Amino acid sequence: VLRGVVRVSTAVIHCPARRSEAPCTGSLPPAPSCLGCCPVLAAHGRMQPPASRLLLLLLLPAALSQTPQSKKKEPRQRDAEFLDRYNGMCLQGPSGVPGRDGNPGTNGIPGTPGIPGHDGLKGEKGECMMERMEESWMPNFKQCAWNSLNYGIDLGKIAECTFTKIRSHSALRVLFSGSLRLKCKTACCQRWYFTFNGAECTGPLPIEAIIYLDQGSVEFNSTINIHRTSSVEGLCEGISAGLVDVAVWVGTCSDYPKGDASTGWNSVSRIIIEELPK
């Protein structure tokens, strides 16, 4: 009944008598202007007694105020609906503060050896170093000899031999062989050595030989004269290619006086020079 009353009270009725499209709407009871223009409303207003209209006015606000209201849900019911909506998965929250680095861990257990790999491809045949040297290296040597040189100087050049060196990275082997002698009444020392283009060898050290004679005693003649065949030999590196003047010299020893020296007495003396690969 209340719904019907509400619909009647909110109806829009046009008055055909006035040719006006202004509707007569409103509440019950109708306004006097609407009663005058619409016979229906006038009859409606006359049909309802004052008691009926008063009851209608009292029930209408109650009917309008009964709108559907949502009931407050319990916490468990809200949790159940949340789980049904997201299928039991929680939403990801904001990222936290990055943590500090942990302590280094201990070394793990050594692993087992791997499977041996396959053999590689066979390499090309190498070149033998000795074969390469024999094919490319040609002997290069020279000998200078003197018969009965008999050179009795105590200081200076004894003999000289010129040699052509082919390669700069090679070494020179030199040899002097001949008779040497030293005599003196007091302690003395003499030195025989090689020079290359006027300078002693520095690669690595000089090539030399010495003879030292001590002071003679009363029982023995200190002026004894002994000639012996001796040799001076060595290798010298760092000499440039080209002509090289190889010479043998005689000189004094350090901290000792010189004596009476003799070289090449009554015999053959020779200088042998050979170029060797390094």
C-alpha positions as CSV (number, residue, x, y, z in Angstrom):
1,V,0.0,0.0,0.0
2,L,2.8,2.4,0.8
3,R,4.5,1.8,-2.5
4,G,1.3,2.7,-4.3
5,V,0.9,5.8,-2.3
6,V,4.4,6.8,-3.1
7,R,3.8,6.3,-6.8
8,V,0.6,8.4,-6.7
9,S,2.3,11.2,-4.8
10,T,5.2,11.5,-7.3
11,A,3.1,11.2,-10.4
12,V,3.1,14.0,-13.0
13,I,-0.4,15.0,-14.3
14,H,-1.0,17.5,-17.1
15,C,-4.0,19.7,-17.1
16,P,-5.8,19.6,-20.5
17,A,-8.1,22.5,-19.6
18,R,-5.3,25.1,-19.6
19,R,-3.2,24.0,-22.7
20,S,-0.2,24.3,-20.5
21,E,2.5,21.8,-20.2
22,A,3.4,22.8,-16.7
23,P,2.9,19.7,-14.6
24,C,1.2,19.5,-11.3
25,T,3.5,17.5,-9.1
26,G,4.1,17.5,-5.5
27,S,3.0,15.9,-2.3
28,L,-0.3,15.0,-0.8
29,P,-2.5,16.7,-0.3
30,P,-2.3,18.5,-3.7
31,A,-1.7,22.2,-3.9
32,P,-4.7,24.4,-4.5
33,S,-3.5,25.4,-7.9
34,C,-3.4,21.8,-9.0
35,L,-6.8,21.2,-7.6
36,G,-8.2,24.0,-9.7
37,C,-6.6,22.8,-12.9
38,C,-7.1,19.1,-12.7
39,P,-10.5,17.6,-11.9
40,V,-8.8,14.3,-11.1
41,L,-6.7,15.9,-8.4
42,A,-9.6,17.9,-7.1
43,A,-11.7,14.7,-6.8
44,H,-8.7,13.0,-5.2
45,G,-8.4,15.7,-2.7
46,R,-12.1,15.6,-1.9
47,M,-12.2,11.8,-1.7
48,Q,-9.6,11.6,1.1
49,P,-10.7,12.8,4.5
50,P,-8.4,14.8,6.7
51,A,-7.6,11.7,8.9
52,S,-6.5,9.7,5.9
53,R,-4.3,12.5,4.6
54,L,-2.7,12.8,8.0
55,L,-1.9,9.1,8.2
56,L,-0.4,9.2,4.7
57,L,1.8,12.1,5.7
58,L,3.1,10.2,8.7
59,L,3.8,6.9,6.9
60,L,5.4,8.5,3.8
61,P,8.8,9.6,5.5
62,A,9.1,6.2,7.1
63,A,8.6,4.5,3.8
64,L,11.1,6.7,2.1
65,S,13.7,6.3,4.8
66,Q,13.6,2.4,4.6
67,T,16.4,2.1,2.0
68,P,18.6,-1.0,1.9
69,Q,21.6,-0.6,4.2
70,S,24.7,-2.7,4.2
71,K,25.3,-4.5,7.3
72,K,28.6,-4.3,9.1
73,K,30.7,-7.3,8.3
74,E,32.7,-9.2,10.9
75,P,36.5,-9.3,10.6
76,R,36.6,-13.0,9.8
77,Q,34.0,-12.5,7.0
78,R,36.2,-9.7,5.5
79,D,39.3,-12.0,5.7
80,A,37.4,-14.8,4.0
81,E,36.2,-12.5,1.2
82,F,39.8,-11.2,0.8
83,L,41.2,-14.7,0.4
84,D,38.4,-15.6,-2.1
85,R,39.2,-12.6,-4.1
86,Y,43.0,-13.1,-4.3
87,N,43.0,-16.9,-4.4
88,G,44.9,-17.2,-1.1
89,M,47.9,-15.1,-2.4
90,C,49.2,-12.1,-0.4
91,L,49.9,-8.7,-2.0
92,Q,53.6,-7.8,-2.3
93,G,54.5,-5.0,0.1
94,P,57.1,-2.3,-0.4
95,S,60.8,-3.2,-0.6
96,G,62.8,-3.2,2.6
97,V,66.1,-1.6,3.3
98,P,69.0,-3.5,1.7
99,G,70.9,-5.6,4.2
100,R,74.6,-5.7,4.9
101,D,77.0,-8.1,3.3
102,G,77.5,-11.3,5.2
103,N,80.8,-12.9,6.3
104,P,82.8,-14.7,3.7
105,G,82.0,-18.4,3.6
106,T,84.5,-21.2,3.9
107,N,86.0,-22.9,1.0
108,G,84.0,-25.7,-0.5
109,I,85.1,-29.3,-1.0
110,P,87.4,-29.7,-4.0
111,G,85.6,-31.0,-7.0
112,T,86.3,-34.3,-8.7
113,P,88.7,-34.2,-11.7
114,G,87.0,-33.6,-15.0
115,I,86.9,-35.9,-18.0
116,P,90.2,-35.7,-20.1
117,G,89.8,-33.8,-23.3
118,H,90.3,-35.1,-26.8
119,D,93.7,-35.0,-28.4
120,G,94.3,-31.9,-30.5
121,L,95.1,-31.7,-34.1
122,K,98.5,-32.9,-35.2
123,G,100.9,-30.0,-35.6
124,E,103.2,-29.3,-38.4
125,K,106.7,-30.7,-38.4
126,G,109.2,-28.4,-36.8
127,E,112.6,-27.4,-38.0
128,C,115.6,-28.9,-36.2
129,M,117.9,-26.2,-34.8
130,M,121.0,-28.1,-35.6
131,E,119.9,-28.7,-39.2
132,R,119.1,-25.1,-39.6
133,M,122.5,-24.1,-38.3
134,E,124.3,-26.6,-40.5
135,E,122.5,-25.4,-43.6
136,S,122.9,-21.6,-43.0
137,W,126.2,-21.4,-41.1
138,M,129.4,-21.5,-43.1
139,P,132.7,-21.9,-41.2
140,N,134.7,-18.7,-41.0
141,F,138.3,-18.9,-39.5
142,K,141.8,-17.7,-40.1
143,Q,145.3,-18.5,-39.0
144,C,148.5,-16.3,-38.9
145,A,151.8,-18.0,-38.1
146,W,155.5,-16.9,-37.6
147,N,158.6,-19.0,-37.5
148,S,161.1,-18.0,-34.8
149,L,159.5,-14.7,-33.9
150,N,162.1,-14.1,-31.2
151,Y,160.4,-10.9,-29.9
152,G,162.2,-9.8,-26.8
153,I,160.2,-6.7,-25.8
154,D,158.8,-6.3,-22.3
155,L,155.9,-3.9,-23.2
156,G,153.9,-3.5,-26.4
157,K,152.4,-5.4,-29.4
158,I,153.8,-8.8,-30.2
159,A,151.9,-9.9,-33.3
160,E,148.8,-9.0,-35.3
161,C,146.3,-10.8,-37.5
162,T,143.4,-9.2,-39.5
163,F,140.1,-11.1,-39.7
164,T,136.8,-10.4,-41.5
165,K,133.8,-11.0,-39.3
166,I,130.6,-11.8,-41.2
167,R,127.9,-11.5,-38.6
168,S,127.3,-9.0,-35.8
169,H,125.6,-11.5,-33.4
170,S,128.4,-14.0,-33.5
171,A,131.4,-14.5,-31.2
172,L,135.1,-14.7,-32.0
173,R,137.3,-17.5,-30.6
174,V,141.0,-16.5,-30.5
175,L,144.1,-18.6,-29.7
176,F,147.8,-17.6,-29.4
177,S,150.3,-20.5,-29.2
178,G,154.1,-19.8,-28.8
179,S,157.1,-19.8,-26.6
180,L,157.1,-17.5,-23.5
181,R,159.8,-16.6,-21.0
182,L,160.3,-14.4,-18.0
183,K,163.4,-13.9,-15.8
184,C,164.3,-11.4,-13.0
185,K,166.5,-11.2,-9.9
186,T,163.6,-10.0,-7.8
187,A,159.9,-10.9,-7.9
188,C,158.3,-9.9,-11.2
189,C,155.2,-10.5,-13.3
190,Q,154.3,-10.2,-17.0
191,R,151.0,-10.4,-18.8
192,W,150.1,-11.5,-22.4
193,Y,146.7,-10.5,-23.6
194,F,144.5,-10.0,-26.8
195,T,143.1,-6.8,-28.2
196,F,140.3,-6.3,-30.8
197,N,140.7,-3.1,-32.9
198,G,143.0,-1.8,-30.2
199,A,140.8,-2.5,-27.2
200,E,140.7,-5.5,-24.8
201,C,137.6,-7.7,-24.8
202,T,134.6,-6.6,-22.7
203,G,132.2,-9.4,-23.6
204,P,132.4,-10.7,-21.1
205,L,136.1,-10.2,-19.8
206,P,139.7,-9.7,-21.1
207,I,141.5,-12.7,-22.7
208,E,144.9,-13.0,-20.9
209,A,147.6,-15.2,-19.4
210,I,150.3,-14.3,-16.9
211,I,153.7,-15.5,-15.7
212,Y,154.9,-14.7,-12.2
213,L,158.5,-15.3,-11.0
214,D,159.4,-15.1,-7.3
215,Q,162.7,-13.9,-5.9
216,G,165.4,-16.6,-6.2
217,S,167.2,-18.1,-3.1
218,V,170.9,-18.2,-2.4
219,E,171.2,-21.9,-3.4
220,F,169.6,-21.4,-6.8
221,N,170.5,-19.0,-9.6
222,S,167.7,-16.4,-9.8
223,T,168.6,-15.6,-13.4
224,I,167.6,-19.0,-14.7
225,N,166.4,-18.7,-18.3
226,I,163.5,-21.1,-19.2
227,H,161.4,-20.9,-22.4
228,R,158.1,-22.8,-22.5
229,T,155.5,-23.1,-25.2
230,S,152.3,-21.7,-23.8
231,S,148.8,-20.6,-25.0
232,V,146.4,-17.7,-24.5
233,E,142.8,-18.5,-25.5
234,G,139.2,-17.3,-25.1
235,L,135.9,-16.2,-26.6
236,C,134.9,-12.6,-27.1
237,E,131.3,-11.4,-27.9
238,G,129.9,-8.0,-28.9
239,I,132.2,-7.3,-31.8
240,S,130.6,-5.7,-34.9
241,A,130.8,-7.3,-38.3
242,G,133.6,-6.3,-40.7
243,L,137.4,-6.1,-40.5
244,V,138.8,-6.8,-37.0
245,D,142.5,-6.3,-36.0
246,V,143.3,-9.1,-33.6
247,A,146.6,-8.5,-31.8
248,V,148.7,-10.1,-29.0
249,W,150.4,-7.7,-26.5
250,V,152.7,-8.1,-23.5
251,G,152.5,-5.9,-20.4
252,T,152.9,-5.7,-16.7
253,C,150.7,-7.2,-13.9
254,S,149.1,-4.9,-11.4
255,D,151.2,-4.2,-8.2
256,Y,154.2,-6.1,-9.5
257,P,157.3,-4.8,-11.4
258,K,158.1,-6.1,-14.9
259,G,160.8,-8.5,-15.7
260,D,162.8,-9.6,-18.8
261,A,160.2,-11.1,-21.2
262,S,160.6,-13.0,-24.4
263,T,158.0,-14.3,-26.9
264,G,158.4,-16.8,-29.8
265,W,162.0,-17.9,-29.2
266,N,163.3,-20.5,-31.6
267,S,159.8,-21.9,-32.4
268,V,156.7,-21.3,-34.4
269,S,154.1,-18.9,-33.1
270,R,150.5,-18.6,-34.3
271,I,147.2,-16.8,-33.9
272,I,144.0,-18.7,-34.8
273,I,140.7,-16.7,-35.2
274,E,137.3,-18.4,-35.7
275,E,133.8,-17.0,-35.9
276,L,131.2,-19.0,-33.9
277,P,127.4,-18.7,-33.6
278,K,126.0,-17.6,-30.3
